[in-house]
């Protein structure tokens, strides 16, 4: 399912440790406003032969999936939720970046599951259809971390406000 070379395993462990570290930061040195929470959705090409309507969990799992894994994690949010139910999906393509995903999904019979904002922003083509994920999954929470040392500077305040405005427009 995922690369298993020693370098990939080490990178995945480091990445997981960093995510856990950032998620647990409650230090007086770090400012972490919650920026956005989103549901997950999945996208397929609009003329996909087996996904004209919402899918059942069994149908969802029987399809091939594209996974975007920029942090080289051993399991992403979707796969962790499926693992809680002792099930796995069939991952066919794993990408380090989201940018090529719309073209891959539009030109294949694969499914991609992402936070709603990514789906509605990048998968806007008429060649793609979007659906609700057929199982319970935690919300995707996007956090931005700042060091408290500079949070009162005008540039820092402007950047935080800009990020908040962009996220609210989605």
C-alpha positions as CSV (number, residue, x, y, z in Angstrom):
1,X,0.0,0.0,0.0
2,X,2.7,2.5,0.9
3,X,6.4,2.5,0.2
4,X,8.4,0.5,2.7
5,X,12.0,1.4,2.0
6,X,14.0,2.2,5.2
7,X,14.1,5.9,4.2
8,X,10.3,6.0,3.7
9,X,9.7,4.3,7.1
10,X,12.1,6.7,8.9
11,X,10.5,9.7,7.1
12,X,7.1,8.5,8.0
13,X,8.0,8.1,11.7
14,X,9.6,11.5,11.9
15,X,6.6,13.1,10.2
16,X,4.2,11.4,12.5
17,X,6.2,12.5,15.5
18,X,6.2,16.1,14.3
19,X,2.5,16.0,13.7
20,X,2.0,14.6,17.2
21,X,4.3,17.3,18.6
22,X,2.5,20.1,16.8
23,X,-0.9,18.8,17.8
24,X,0.1,18.6,21.5
25,X,1.7,22.0,21.8
26,X,0.2,24.0,24.6
27,X,3.3,25.9,25.3
28,X,3.2,29.6,26.1
29,X,5.6,30.0,23.1
30,X,3.1,28.8,20.5
31,X,-0.1,30.4,19.2
32,X,-2.3,27.9,17.4
33,X,-5.7,29.3,16.3
34,X,-8.0,26.7,14.8
35,X,-8.3,27.9,11.2
36,X,-10.8,25.6,9.6
37,X,-12.8,22.4,10.1
38,X,-14.1,20.5,7.1
39,X,-15.9,17.3,6.3
40,X,-14.4,14.8,3.9
41,X,-15.9,14.2,0.4
42,X,-14.8,12.1,-2.5
43,X,-14.5,12.8,-6.2
44,X,-14.6,10.6,-9.3
45,X,-14.8,11.4,-13.0
46,X,-18.4,12.4,-13.9
47,X,-18.9,9.5,-16.3
48,X,-17.5,6.9,-14.0
49,X,-19.3,3.6,-14.9
50,X,-20.0,2.6,-11.3
51,X,-20.5,5.8,-9.4
52,X,-23.5,7.7,-10.7
53,X,-25.0,8.3,-7.3
54,X,-23.8,8.1,-3.7
55,X,-21.8,4.9,-2.9
56,X,-22.3,2.3,-0.2
57,X,-19.2,1.6,1.9
58,X,-18.8,-1.7,0.1
59,X,-18.9,0.0,-3.3
60,X,-16.5,2.7,-2.1
61,X,-14.0,0.1,-0.9
62,X,-14.2,-1.9,-4.1
63,X,-13.0,1.0,-6.2
64,X,-9.3,2.0,-6.7
65,X,-8.2,5.0,-4.7
66,X,-5.8,7.9,-5.2
67,X,-4.1,9.1,-2.0
68,X,-2.3,12.4,-1.5
69,X,0.4,11.9,1.1
70,X,2.6,15.0,1.3
71,X,3.9,14.1,4.8
72,X,4.7,10.5,3.9
73,X,2.5,9.2,6.8
74,X,2.0,5.5,7.1
75,X,-1.8,6.1,7.4
76,X,-3.7,9.3,6.6
77,X,-7.0,10.4,8.3
78,X,-9.2,8.4,6.0
79,X,-7.2,5.2,6.4
80,X,-7.0,5.6,10.2
81,X,-10.8,5.9,10.3
82,X,-11.2,2.8,8.1
83,X,-8.6,0.9,10.3
84,X,-10.9,1.5,13.3
85,X,-13.5,-0.6,11.5
86,X,-10.8,-3.2,10.6
87,X,-11.1,-2.4,6.9
88,X,-8.8,-1.1,4.2
89,X,-9.3,0.5,0.9
90,X,-7.5,-0.4,-2.4
91,X,-4.9,2.3,-2.9
92,X,-3.7,2.4,-6.5
93,X,-1.9,5.7,-6.8
94,X,-0.1,7.6,-4.0
95,X,0.9,11.2,-4.7
96,X,3.2,13.6,-2.9
97,X,1.2,16.6,-4.0
98,X,-2.4,17.4,-4.8
99,X,-1.8,19.3,-8.0
100,X,-1.9,16.3,-10.4
101,X,-4.8,14.6,-8.6
102,X,-7.7,16.2,-10.6
103,X,-6.2,15.1,-13.9
104,X,-5.5,11.6,-12.7
105,X,-9.1,11.2,-11.3
106,X,-10.7,12.8,-14.4
107,X,-8.8,10.4,-16.7
108,X,-9.3,7.2,-14.8
109,X,-11.9,5.2,-12.8
110,X,-10.2,6.0,-9.5
111,X,-11.7,7.8,-6.4
112,X,-10.0,10.4,-4.3
113,X,-11.1,11.4,-0.8
114,X,-10.1,14.8,0.6
115,X,-11.3,17.6,2.8
116,X,-14.3,19.4,1.3
117,X,-12.4,22.6,0.5
118,X,-9.8,20.7,-1.5
119,X,-12.5,18.9,-3.4
120,X,-14.6,22.1,-4.2
121,X,-11.5,24.2,-5.1
122,X,-9.5,21.8,-7.2
123,X,-12.2,19.4,-8.5
124,X,-14.4,22.0,-10.2
125,X,-14.3,20.6,-13.7
126,X,-17.5,19.3,-15.3
127,X,-15.5,16.1,-15.9
128,X,-15.6,15.4,-12.1
129,X,-18.4,14.5,-9.7
130,X,-18.3,15.0,-5.9
131,X,-20.0,12.8,-3.3
132,X,-20.4,12.3,0.5
133,X,-18.1,9.8,2.1
134,X,-20.1,6.6,2.9
135,X,-18.8,6.2,6.5
136,X,-18.4,8.3,9.7
137,X,-15.1,10.2,9.7
138,X,-13.7,12.9,11.9
139,X,-13.6,16.4,10.7
140,X,-10.4,17.6,9.0
141,X,-8.9,20.4,11.2
142,X,-6.5,22.8,9.6
143,X,-4.3,24.6,12.2
144,X,-1.6,27.2,11.6
145,X,1.2,27.5,14.2
146,X,2.8,30.7,15.1
147,X,5.5,31.6,17.6
148,X,4.2,34.0,20.3
149,X,7.3,36.1,20.1
150,X,6.1,37.9,16.9
151,X,2.2,37.6,17.1
152,X,1.9,41.3,18.0
153,X,3.8,42.7,15.0
154,X,1.8,44.3,12.2
155,X,3.1,41.9,9.5
156,X,2.2,38.9,11.6
157,X,-1.2,40.3,12.4
158,X,-1.8,41.0,8.7
159,X,-0.8,37.5,7.7
160,X,-3.0,35.8,10.3
161,X,-6.0,37.9,9.3
162,X,-5.3,37.2,5.6
163,X,-5.2,33.5,6.2
164,X,-8.5,33.7,8.2
165,X,-10.2,35.7,5.4
166,X,-9.1,33.2,2.7
167,X,-10.3,30.2,4.7
168,X,-13.7,31.8,5.5
169,X,-14.3,32.5,1.8
170,X,-14.2,28.8,1.0
